[in-house]
Amino acid sequence: MAEQFQVTTDPEMNQTYRTSITSSVLNYKYGPYNRCFSSLDIPLPSYGELDEHAYREGEYALPNDEEEQERMDLLHHIYSLILDGEIHIAPIKTPQRVLDIGTGTGIWASSEVIGNDLSPIQPRWQAFAHLHPGGFFEIQSFTVDIFSDDGSIEKAPYTEQVVSLVQEASAKFGKPMDNLDTWPAAMKEAGFTDVVCKIVKAPSSPWAKDPKQMEIGRFFQAHQVHSVPAYTNVLLSKVLGWSKTEIDILNMHVLRESKNLEVHQYGKLYLIYGRKPL
């Protein structure tokens, strides 16, 4: 199991290690599907309402509402299953203080943890600059892509299409979602040493025979019910100009394909860490 941490709620510590939350962080906008998102500097579509993150307008295109928080908790459970309950793979022996960037709801916490997410957000943190010498920085993220080793992904053309569209839209939005292969080199360029990149396959539906992989796939399949619309509703409407009806139909086909266990689809989880030199 991961080494146990203690979450601090001491107000003096919070003042020392965090910047104050500005009122702009608490401002949300509404857009498609009555979902909550951060303030995007792309004109809102004419239909529906959506609440958006308030940190740095235009930098985040996923929801920020209760449904999204439930999705993040479900995703945390998937990570936990894959990592056998660990929260990191970096060889941290005596953790003292952890900054969790993109913490979601923060349900995992057990060090002195400072949770940091986009709404509210504490701006200006820079990982390398604020690490103690010898400290570790770890990134964990799934690729926005889908794979199969036996070619069965060809039986899921809508899934392949939505992946391609999200990659296209995110690149146009200025936040490409298909560049995880570049992260290790970027960490080295930033000054990190001993950079390690581990890639783990995770079935996105319960097609695998191995009990653990089947369980991961079962939760991943449930996760897609929330993740597919979360990734498509804004990016496809605001960036690519799709209508609500077009997006709904595409999402319906994708979720239907996710139930086809003849499609042996999986995602790739990237686990990348590096160390600040002593």
N, C-alpha and C positions, 0 to 999 in steps of 0.2 A: 504493500500500500504506500501511497505518497506520504511523505513526512508531514505531520500535522502542523498546521499553522493556527494562529489566533488572530481573529479579526478584531481590530481596534475601533472603538467608537468614541475615543477620547476627543473632545472638541478642540483642545489645545493642539493635539497632533494634527487634526484636520486643518487648522489654520496654518500650521507650520509647513505642511507638505502639500497643500492644495491651494490653488488660487480660488478666489471667491467665485461663486456662481452668478453670472450676470443675468439680468432679467431677460435678455434676448434668447437665452437658452430655453426659457419656458414658453416661448412663442411657437405655436404650431400652425400649420396650414392644413387644409383638407383638400382632397382630390378624389381620384377614382375609387369606386367600391366602398366609399365611406370609411376608408382606412386612414390611419394617422402616419404622416411622414414629415421629415425635416424640410425646411424651407429650401426648395429648389429654385434656382433662378432661370428655370425653363417655364414658359407660360403653362398654366394649368389647363387641362382639357375642359371642355364645356360640360362634361357629365360628372355627376357624383361629387363626393367630398372625401378628402384624404388628409390625415394629419402627418406632418413631416418633421424630421430632425431640424433643430435650429442652429446647429453648429456649422459654420462656414457654408453658406448657401451654395447649393449646386454640387456638393461633394458626396452626397449619399442618396441613393435612390431606392432604399428598402424601407418598409414600414417601421413605425415606432408606436405600436399600440399593444393592447393586451394580447391579441391573437399572435402578434410577432414575438412577444415575450414568451408565450407558450411554445412557439416554434423553437426559440433559442434554448429553452429548458429541455425540449426534446432532443435538440442537436447536442446539447451537453451530455445527455445520457448516451447518445451514440458514441461520442468521443470517449466517455468513461468505459463503455463496453470494449471499444477497440484497444484502449490503453490499460485494460485490466484495473481500472480504478485509479490509475495515476493521473496527475494533472499536468505533468511535463515529462520529457525524456532527458532533459539536460542533467548532467551529473552534479546536482546541487546537494551538498552534504549538510550545510548548516544554514538554511534559509532564514533571513532576518526580516526583510521587508520586500513585498511583492507589489508591483504595479500591474494590474490586469487591464490591458488596453482592449477595448471592445468587450467589456465584461458581461454584457447582456444583463440578466437579472442578478448575477453574482451568487447563485445558489451553491456554487462549488466550494466556497471559501472555507478554509479550516486553518497564514503567517500574519503577520501584521500585513494585511492586504489593503491596498488602496485601489478600489474599483474605479474604472474610468471608461465611460461610454459616451456616445454622441449626444445623448439627451438625458440628463444634463451632461455637459462636457467640461473638463478642465483643460483649456488649451495650452499649447506651447510645450508640452512634454516632448523631449527628444531622447530616444532610448539610449544611444551611445553616450551622450553628454551627461546624462543623469544616473548612469550606472556607477556603482562603486568599482574601482579597479578589481578585476577578477570576477565581476558579476556577469551573469548570463542573460542573454536576450533570446527568447524563443517565440517563434511564429508557428501557429497551427492553422491550417486552412484546407478545405476541400477545393479541388479544381471545379470550375464551372464547366464540366465536360462529362462525357459518359463513354464507357468502354465495354467491350466484351472480347474474350479471348478466342471465341469460337465463331465469330461473325454473326451471332444471333441478334446483335444490335440492329442489323438491317431489317429486322421485323418490327422495329420501333422507329419508323421514319419521322413521326411527329416529335418524338423525344430528341432525335438528332437535329431536327429543324429548330426547336426551341433553344437548344444549346447554341446553335450557330447564330440565332437572332440575338440572344442575350449577350454573346461575345461581341457581336457587331455593335449593338446599342451601347454597351458599356465602354467600348473603345471610343465611340463618337462622343460619349458623355465625359470622356477624359479619365475614366477609372477602369482600365481594362481588367477583365476577370480571367484572362487566360495566360497570365505571365508568371506563374509561380516558379517556373524553371529558372527565371532570372533572379529570384530572390537571394539564393546563396551568394552569387557573385556581387549583388548589391550590398549584402552585409559585409563581405570582405572589403569592398570599396569604402564602406563607411568606417572601417577600422577594426572590425571584429576579427578575432583569430579563432582557430580550432573550430571552424564552421562545419557543421554536420547537417546533412539533409537525408531524412528517411522518408520513404514513400510507402504508404500502406494501402492495399486494396480493400474496399468496403462494398459488399453487395448492396445494391439499392432496392432489392426486393428479396423475399425469403426463398430464393431458388437453390441456395447452397445446401449440400447435405450435412456439412459440419454443423452441429447444434449451435455453437457460438456464432458462426457466420450467418446461420439462418435467423438467429435472434437479432443480430445487427441489421440484416435485411428487412426484417419485419418492422423494426422501428424506423428504418430509413424510408420504407414505403409509406408509413404513416406521416413521416416528416414531409414527404413530397406534397401531400395534400395542402400544406401551408406554404412550402417553399416555392412551388411552381408559380402560384399567383403573386407571391411576394416579389419574385424576380421579374415577372413579366408585366405586371399591371402598369408600372410607371415607365420602365425602360421602353417597352414596346409602344406605349401610347404617346409619351412625351417626346421620345427621341426618334422613333421610327414612324410615328403617325398612324398606328393601328387604331381601329375603333374598339370599343368595349366588346361588341359582339364578336369581332374577329378574334380578340384575345380569349374570350370565354370559350369559344369553340376549340381553339388550339389547346388551351389548358385541359379541356375535357378529354381530348384525344390523348394527350400526354399522360394524364392520370389513368386512363383506361389501359394504355400500354404498360404502365408500371405494374399492373395486376397480372400481366402475362408472364408466367414463370418459365415459359420457353425462351424468353429473352434473358440471357444471363448477364445482365448489365451490372456494372459496378462503377464506383467513383474512386478517386485517388485522394488520400489524405496526405498532405505534405506536413512534415514535422521538421522544422529547421531551427537550429540554435547556434549561437556563437558566443564568444567570451570577450569581454573588454580586457585588454592586456593589463598586467599588474604595473 
